[in-house]
Each structure stands twice: as C-alpha cells, then as structure tokens.
Amino acid sequence: MSTLGSFIWSIADQLRGPYRPNQYGNVILPLTILRRLDCILEPDRDTVRELAAKYDNPNRLKVEVKKATGRTFYNTSNYGFGNLLADADGLADNLMDYVDRFSPDVDVFEYFDFKKEILALEKAELLREVVKSFASIDLHPAKVSNSDMGDAFEFIIRKFNEAANETSGDHYTPRDAIRLLVDLLFADDDPRLHEAGVVRTLYDPTAGTGGMLSLAEEHLLEQNPDANLSLYGQEYNPQSYAICKSDMIAKGNDASRIAFGNTLTDDAFKGRQFDFLLSNPPYGVDWKQYAKQVKAEREQAGPYGRFAPGLPATSDGQMLFLLHLVHKMRAPEDGGGRVGIVMNGSPLFNGAAGSGPSEIRRHLLENDLVEAIVALPTNMFFNTGIATYIWILDNAKHPDRKGLVQLIDGSSYWTKMRKNLGSKGREISDGDRAEVVKLYADFDDSDSEHSKVLGNDEFGYWTITVERPLLDERGDPVADRKGKSKPDTKKRDTENVPFTYGGSTAGAGGKVEVIQAYFDAEVKPHVPDAWIDWAKVKVGYEIPFTRHFYKYVPPRPLAEIDADLEKQVTKILDLLREVEG
C-alpha cells in the first residue's frame, strides 16, 4: 500500500457531505497532479516569470525556458501553492489563473474538467481547506520518486473505483506483473542496447496511467544510463490519459508523444513503427460500438492493414490490440521489434478452424512471430482472479528460437500478500520473477514441469468433414445424378487432424498424406463407409497451454473413499439421534 496514496486519500475526508465517495477522485487526482507540477516548477518560478515578461511568443518562450531550466514545460502565472492562500477572497480565480497559464502542452486539467471542480469546491466552502492540505505536502521528485508517485496514483484510482463500484482493470496493471513483462521484453539481451547513446522507441497503445512505460524506461536506463528511450502512448480514458501525460511531463519526456483517443478507431501514430511495444488491453470488452469502423478500415487497408489477418468476436477486443501491436513492430530489416502483451486465456484457443481468432493465431505462428507465452499466477489483478498470460512476440528472433515457441508455466511462482487488495491476493516477488526469467533464458525442456519448447507446426491442425452415405429404406446408399453417394447430414461429423500426426514434420504443406493417414487409422476402422469431403478442409491453430502442462492425479483408492463415507454416515446418524432424543 502506498503511504503517500493513503495520505492524499485522507484529504478526501474533507469532501464528505457535498461530495459522494465516487466523486472524490474528480478533486483529488487533478490536485495531486497540480501539486506535483507545482513542486517541480517552484525553484525556477522567478526565472520563468522574467522570461515570460520578455518573450510573448510561446514557442520562443519554450526554447528559452528549456535553456534556463532544462524543462520542456512552464507556467507564467504569478500564483502557486506558495502564495495562493494569501488572497482568501480571490482563491478560486487565482487557482484558475494558475491552471490556465501552463504551457500549451500541459492540457491535462481540461480532461478532468477541473475548473468546474474549483467552482464546486468554492461553493461548498471547501476550496481553502483542500488547497491548504495539498500545499502541506512536498511532491518534488527529490522527495517522492517517480515510482512512488505512480504507486500513489494507482492507489488513489483503485480507491476511487472501489467507491464507485467500478473495475480498475481498465486503468492499470499491478507493478509486479509489469516488472515481469518488462524483464521478459528486454531479456533478449541485444548487445546494441548497451551501446552508449543508443536510441530506442517504446510504445503502449493502452497506456493507462503510464505504469508500463515508466517501468520499462527505468529498466532500460538501469541497464544502460546512456540510452535514449523515446516513450509513446495512447489512452482513451480521460483521467488515465491526464495522469499518464502529466507523469511524462514531470519526467521531462516529450508530452506530445502521449495521445488521447481510441487506438482501434484512431491510431494516433499511423505509419510509425517501434522497437519495443507493450500493452495490457481490457479483457472481454465489447467492441460492437465501433465494429463498423474497424471492418471498414480492414476492407480499405487490404492485405497489409493492421486487421488483415482476421477479426475476433465483437464480444472481446483483446486480439484487435494484439494485431495492432504486430502491425506497429519495427521491420526486421530495420532491426525488428519485440512485443509484450498481457491477455486472458481466450486468445490461446477460442474460435474454430477458419474463424477470426484462429486465423490471427495462424498469421502469428506461420510468420514465426510468437517467441514465448508465460502463464501468470491467478489472483494477480485487482479486479479479477482469472488466469492471465504474457505473450512475447519477436519478428527478428534469435537463430536458436526460429520456428519455435516456448511455453512457460509461471503460475506457481507467487508469494502470498499480507493483505488482499481487491481480488489481488498474490504478488510476484523479485525472487519469483528471477525464476521465471531464468526459465525463459535457459530455453529448454530440462524443467519440463515449467517450460516446454515446441515447433510452430505443433499448434496447427486441419478440421476435416467426415461424411457417411444417406441410406434408403432397404439400407442401400442413395446416389446423386452423377452416381456419387449422397451424404447423410445427420451423420456428418468433424475431426481435428494435427499437422504433426504420426510424427509428420510436413506442416500445412503435407496435408493430403497426413489427413489420409489419420482417416485410415482413426476413422475408417470404425465407419468403413465414411469418406472425407476435401472441399471443406479448414486450417486451424490453437495453443492448448493447459494441456501441455497437465499433470495426472490418480483417483483415491476406493477403500479410502468408502471409509470417509462411512464416517460421514455415522456422523449424520448421530445427529439424527440427538434431534429425535
């Protein structure tokens, strides 16, 4: 739990009455951001005011401020938390003046409709006390690190959503899950990452409050302090966007690289590709409301569009984000790109052969893009206890990994938390994380209980349609005009034939021989009159993760079960005698 977050949230007690609990965040979040920026600006406030008096042009002023302070943003108001309270009668007007006079790139307060909240606080006679409370805490980065600030924001958002009885999954991912994803994303150990002045780009299309971007940046700079990492992100939730952008501004990153909007309908970075990409898209979220736009884009963009491989069911948009990330990977000839994405279990197996999800998996596996899939522990997230998985994709795999996919069962690598936070009762400790990363780095089957390395073909199959003849009253096959037996639709069946059936390594290319061998061995002996309708053969791909790590547990001996039953019967009879007595 964040101590800072708890302290900031305690200020909400002053809002009781005029504000309902589900409205507290509307006040607390923007004021926390404002105070953070205020603390950063304070040391150079007089310098900036002097420059503002000298230069009217905002672009020139930005250049001069950068020269003088090293910062990319500024505020030209005569007010700040240091003197706002001095003018009690003008507090609301002065606070709005302060918010209005940030440099143009600081647009975050508009997304909170903050001026409306200032007036509401004044009307409720709460503005002075709330501003006084925030003025009492020092949020300068020297006192509160970026990591601690991120934890505080996430704590506040979770509390806000609990009060509003909403889920927090759309807003942020637990830090321990992000750290594992980031470690795996950078685990390829590209020697170029350690070069002085190396330039890399990192992108999150579902940026939330910016936790993934921040932790990825921390990780890379720890490995190489001379690296130059440009962060890009897009977020559709106004409050999350405002927090993410303000965090980037506070750290001196280019705030123009954080965009507001729906990534699936309006790609803010169209035409741009990235070195590293990561995301935790919302699970099971319906995309019917913009299906028309997505389908229109797919049709217009043709075979090279981001959604060309296929579309998932409109009830779950996770795989749309997966396709978007694949589309944004830097081309292999330019050094390639790596993706880390967290999803639930359905993208592994949902959809039959020929369906949108199966075609998406087919595209990924036939193009050798899937490097590893890691099962996370359950009860890891704040609003759900379901099974989740990290997918690592790479379009320029290390030669040792080409044509292969590593499955890692990391579900047992967790540490029990002292206190549950919503549905989250488990966390991945530093030790747990190191174990999972080692399994990835070792890249072998020696620990078959937790790691398996499989060929891409091992996830492919053909769905064949097996027909049987329609029989007349005498039991004879009914023929069509061409003399061929008519199929009996009631007896029609389908079979899934693995590409690797019978030890085949021919993959999709050897379909006729493999399918025929399967049919002759597995079907024909049981239904001698059956045949294959070759026109209906479909290619499918699934990743049956659980099946690969299935552990057989033998049933208990019958004698042991009988003994337990006897005990229960005896107990029930004793209770009945007590009642009758």
PyMOL commands that set and color helices and strands:
alter all, ss='L'
color gray80, all
select helices_A, chain A and resi 3-15+21-54+58-69+84-86+91-100+108-112+114-123+127-135+146-163+175-185+191-194+211-223+238-250+255-257+288-304+318-327+332-334+346-349+356-366+399-401+430-442+456-459+489-491+501-503+507-523+534-536+545-548+558-580
alter helices_A, ss='H'
color red, helices_A
select strands_A, chain A and resi 199-204+228-235+258-260+276-279+338-344+370-375+388-394+404-409+415-421+424-427+451-455+460-467+493-498+531-532+538-541
alter strands_A, ss='S'
color yellow, strands_A
deselect
rebuild
show_as cartoon
